[in-house]
Amino acid sequence: MPYIEEVCVAGNTIEISKYYTYRTHIKGEKRQPKDNPTCEAQKRVNQRRAERDLRRLMNANFEDGDLLVTFDFYKEFSPPGSKEMQKYISKFLRQLKDALKKENEELKYIYVKEVGPRGSRHWHCMMSRTDLKLLSKYWKYGGIHIDPLHTGEYSKVAAYFVKYASKTEQTEGTLIGRRWTPSRNLRKPKVKKRVISAPTFRKRYKKPKGYHLIKDSVREGISEFTGYEYFSYTLIKTDKEGGGG
């Protein structure tokens, strides 16, 4: 029974996934019974995929010392929703990029908007390290909360970003635009897939020299949609500590 081995190299991390698909399935392979996927099951799958894609993008483009910033709004600037919030964000990022360009510096970022049901308005941004004075100079519409990145990989940040996007979607009844917005200068993580002809796959970790396993990254079970096994884990360079951002 052939299976797919997927390897993603992103920054300090290597993600390895093993799974079966309908394309690689052959008659006679044991398959677990499953129900037809529900709407909630589809939402869970979509959320996991969103977290995976965002996590990989973050790991490929940011590093410890870069910034995780939450931008608030003063009462007089508080926008009614995410659409109105965009004008403040766009103006701030444009001014910040222009200022950095004069210093021959480049700004990389990924941001997500948070609109809460009780009136909270924030936007959260992972960005390349930047002079904090510039953030205060150009963000005139509310408070700023800054946390330098320090964990070597950013799975927990990605999960929070997707959660914020989901909150906004629930509050507004629809998702306006994308779940998150990246700058155009981000590198894509390197993903390679290959079909392996074998009766089954081993749930064994292979650690290249210089890497160790992030223990809470291990995922295994039966897919809600295919009914087949899957297994995945993430490795990180040994001079970094795993566990998420």
PyMOL commands that set and color helices and strands:
alter all, ss='L'
color gray80, all
select helices_A, chain A and resi 39-61+75-77+82-102+132-138+155-172+215-217
alter helices_A, ss='H'
color red, helices_A
select strands_A, chain A and resi 3-10+13-19+67-72+109-115+121-127+144-148+181-182+190-196+211-213+219-222+229-237
alter strands_A, ss='S'
color yellow, strands_A
deselect
rebuild
show_as cartoon
